[in-house]
Amino acid sequence: MEFVHLLELILIVAILLAVGIPLFGKLQFKKLVEEVPPDRDEYKHLLVRKEETLISIKELEFDFSTDKISEPDYKDLRRRLEAEAAEILEHLDQLEQALKKTNSAKTH
């Protein structure tokens, strides 16, 4: 009786291999953690920071329109946020140009 169970087990393993190898043999395994170039990581961080700054400006405008903040404070905060946004945009432009140069150098 044990011989029959052994044959059944061998048959099941053979079927699983016959079906599994074609299915899983074509899969390309990806790395769990891929190396990210520092300039691309910084670029993504700056995009998030830009969005946060623009949201802060909108919230500041809403607070001023609902009289939650005084006009002098509004003007000061608005000036600071706009300066920060301009700085972020300038840095993003520099990174975009550097990335374009790097990509064009890789294609040539």
Buried (B, 14 or more C-beta within 10 A) or exposed (E): EEEEEEEEEEEEEEEEEEEEEEEEEEEEEEEEEEEEEEEEEBBEEBEEBBEEBEEBBEEBEEBBEEEEBEEEEBEEBBEEBEEBBEEBEEBBEEBEEEBEEEEEEEEE
